[in-house]
Amino acid sequence: FFFKQKTAYEIKECDWSSAVCSSDLSNSFLLDNAFVPEHRALDGALVIANKPPGSQVNAEPLHRMPIFGFTGTVLVSTTVGVATGMVKEFEAMLKKNAGPPPGKPGTEEMMIRLAEATSEVECARLLVLDSARRNMERLRAGKILDEGDAGLTSRNSAYVAKLVRQAATRLMEAAGGSGLTNSGYMQRAFRDAMGGTAHTTLNWGRSNARYGYHLVGWPPGLPF
C-alpha cells in the first residue's frame, strides 16, 4: 500500500466498463517512474498481521480492526441496501397493479414472494449490524480480534450475501417485463446485487469452511 499526491498519476477515465456497480467510479491509474518515500508506504505483511504502525498512535478501536476476515461486513452491507430498494420497488409495483382484493390472478403468489423477500432482507440487515456491533464491542474492551472472530464474521457476511441473492432473484423472477426496462430500477438493482455479492470475500463455501476449521480446532486455511 502506498500514497501519492494526485498530480503524480494519470487516471484512465472510464476503462472499468462493467454491467454491475457502474456508479462506484472505479478507474485504473498510471504511475510512470514514480518514487514513493518510505513514510508513504505501508508494508502489506504488517496489515495482514494486524500490526500496522498507525495503530501505535491511533487509539480509537476502529484503527485496530483487522482487514482480512472482516472486510466482508463492509462489502456486503451495500448489497443489503440494494436488496432493500428492490423490495420497496416491488411493493410499489404490486400496489399499483394488483387492484382491489382479492386482486388479479396470481396476486397471492406475488404477495408471498414479497413477504419472503422482506424476511430475507431484514435478516440480512440484522446480521450485518450484529457482526459490526460484536466486533466493535470487543475492540472497545481492549481485546484483539482473533481467528474465531474472523471466521464468524466471514461466515455471517457470506450468509448475508446468500440472503441478498435469494431475495433479489425471488423478486426479479416475478417482476415481469416491466422489471427489465433499461431505465427501470429492478434490472439495475438485480445486476448490482448479483455482482456485489460475487466478491471473493463473500464466497459461501470458503467462508463456511474457515469457520468450520475454527470450531473443530483446525489451523486456518488447512485444505481438506
N, C-alpha and C positions, 0 to 999 in steps of 0.2 A: 504494500500500500504506500502511496506517496501523494504529495500535494505539489501542484504547480499553479502559478498565477495564470489567469485567463489569457493573458497576452502571449503565453508560451506555447499554446497549442492551437490547432485548427480543428474546428468542428465540421464533420462531414454531415451536411444537412440532409435529413430525410433519407438516410440509407438503411434504416431499420423498417422496411416495409413489411408489416405484419397484419394478419387478419384479426388479431386479438390485442387488447391493451394498447390500442393505437394512440391513446391520449397520454401515454406515460413519458413522451418526449425523449425517448432513448435515442441516442445517436453515437456513432463512432467518432473518435477524435484522433488526430495525428500529432505526434511529438517527433520532431526531427532534430537529432543530435542535441538533446536537451540534458542539461546537468541537474541532478537532484541532490541537494545538500543533505547530509546525514540527519539534520534536525527536522527535515521534512519527509523522512521516510519512516515507515513502521514495519518492523520485522513480522511477517505473517506467522512465523512459528510462535512468537510471543502471543499473538492473538488467539491462535489455536489452543495454546496452553492457558489461556485466560490470565495472562500476566502482562498486559500492555503497560508501558511505562506511565501512561496518563493516570492509571488507577492509583498511583502512589501520591498524586497531588489532588485528584478529583475525588472527594469523599462521598459524593452522592451515590446511593445504591445503584442507580442505573448504569454508572460507569464501571460497575463490577459485574454486569450482566454478560455472560459469555455469548459468543456469536453462534458457534456450531451447536446444533441441538435446540436452539431457542429462536432462531430467526423465523421459523415456520409460523409462529404466532402472529408476527407482523405480516408476513406474506399472505396468509390465508384470510386475515381479517378483511382485506379489501374485497375478496370474493364473497364474503358474507354480506357485505353491503350491496354488491351486485345482485345477489340472490334475493335480498330484501326488496330491491327495486323491481325485480321480476314478479314477486308476489303482489306488490301493490299494483303493478301494471295489469296483471291477470285479473285481479279483483275488480279493478275499474272496468275492464273489458267485459267481465261477467255481469256486472251491474247494468251495463249498457245494453247487452244483447240477450240476457236471459228472459226478460219480460216478467210479467206478474206471476206469482205462484199458480200452479206448480212448475211453470217455466216451459220452455221448448223441450222437445225430445232430446235426451242426452244431458240435460242440465244437471241432474243429480250427480252424474259421473264427473262433471266439471267441478261441482261443489266439493266432492270427495278429494279430487286432485288438489284443489286449493287448500283444503284443510290439512292434507298430508304435507304439502309443501311448507305451510306455515309452521307445522310442528318441527320439520327438519331444520328450517332456517333458525327458528328460535332456539332449538337445542344447540345448533352450531354457534350461535351468538353467545349463549351462556357458557359453553365450553371454552371459547376463546377468552372470555372475561375471567373465568375461573383459573385458567393457566397463568394469565398475566398477574392476577391477584396473588396466587400462591407463590409464584417466583419472587415477586416484589416483597412480599411479607418476609420471606426467608432472607433476602438481601438486606432489608431494613433491620433485621435482627442480628446482622453481622455474620450470617452463615455464608458458606461457599456453596454454590450450586454444583452438584456432583453428577455422575453418570446416571444415577437414578432419576434425578430431576430432568436431565436432558432426554432420557428415554421416554419418560412420561409426557413431557411437553411435545416431543416429536410424535408420539402416538396420538395425542389429542389433536394436534394440528392436522395430521393426516386424516383423522376421522372427520374433522370438520370439513376438510376438502371433499371427502366422500359424501357427506350430507349435502353439501352445496351442489355437487354434480347430480345427485339424485333429485333434489328439488328443481334444479334448472331443467333437467331432462323431462321430468314429470309435467312441468308447465309448458315447455316448448312443444311437446308432443300434442298438447290439446289446444295450442294457440291458433292452429289453422293457418290459412293463407295470410290473414292479416298480421300474423306474427313474423312473416318472412319478408316484409317490405324493407327495402334498404334504408328508408327514413325512419323506420319504427324502432322502438327501444328493445323489443323482445329478442330479435335476432342478434343485435349487437351485444346485449347483456349475456345471452347464451354463449356467444363466442368468448366473451371475456371470462365467464365463469369456467368454461372448459379450459381455456388457455391458462388462466391464473392458477388453477388447481393442478396443472400439469407440471409445475415446477418440481425438480428432482427432490427437493427438500420435503415435499408433501407426498412422496411415494408411500402408499399404504402398506405394501408388503414389507419393505425395508424398515419402515418405522415400527411396525409390529415386531419384527424380528429383533430390533435393537432393544425394545422394552422387554421382550421375552428373555433375551440374554441376561438382562439385569435381574429379572425375577428368579431365574434358576442359578444365578451366580456365575455365569459365563463371562469371560472378558468381552468388552465391547468390540463389535465388528468381527468376532470369530465366525468364520464361514461354517455352514453345515457340512 
